[in-house]
Amino acid sequence: MEINTLTLEDILNISLQKGMNYSAYRTLVSQLVGQNSTTGKEKTEALANYTKLNDKRMKRWDKTVKIPEALQQKIINYPHHLSFLVLTESWCGDAAHIIPVLNKIAVLNPKIELKLVLRDDNEPLMNHFLTNGGKAIPKLIALNQDKHIQFTYGPRPKEATQLVNNYKTQHGALTPEFKEELQHWYNKNKGQAVLEDLEALLEI
């Protein structure tokens, strides 16, 4: 099948079939750190360094993200089958903070499956889920049992998006200093904004 003749349904099915589970993604990122490399078409020292930093971030969140007990029970009792299909790259800082939280949700309920695909290797998929015309990641596409789209999410939690938009309105563009502040926000929030957003989107 030619790429340009594929329907969105075709693209989603292909992406789900070739998507990595979280364990495979974590292994890939760790291997890239050992090779001083990165996912994506662009291979630079800066992106390799971000991959190394993100590997540490994900290790930390794997150990420290806590889902409140009440929300845990809601997720455990969630009755529907869902596929969390996520576009990502190893160098993406937002992804390193968000994907471990999505994994924590999926681990609680076998009906929720997390699949990860790389943005630059999946342009037809990415082009269907642009944010303000850009290929912003991570991008979560939640699909029901019939592979129909239930909702999309990303590239940031709502609260972080508001911080970014406010800063852009005041200053025109994001500075390195603001990006550092955003990392501090993620570290302080400990994944709770992502959990709150997903609780609302899952309607639980």
Secondary structure, 3 states (H helix, E strand, C coil): CCHHHCCHHHHHHHHHHHCECHHHHHHHHHHHHHCCCCCCCCCCHHHHHHHHHHHHHHHHHHHHCCCCHHHHHHHHCCCCCEEEEEEECCCCHHHHHHHHHHHHHHHHCCCEEEEEEEHHHCHHHHHCCCECCECCCCEEEEEECCCCEEEEECCCCHHHHHHHHHHHHHHCCCCHHHHHHHHHHHHHHCCHHHHHHHHHHHCC
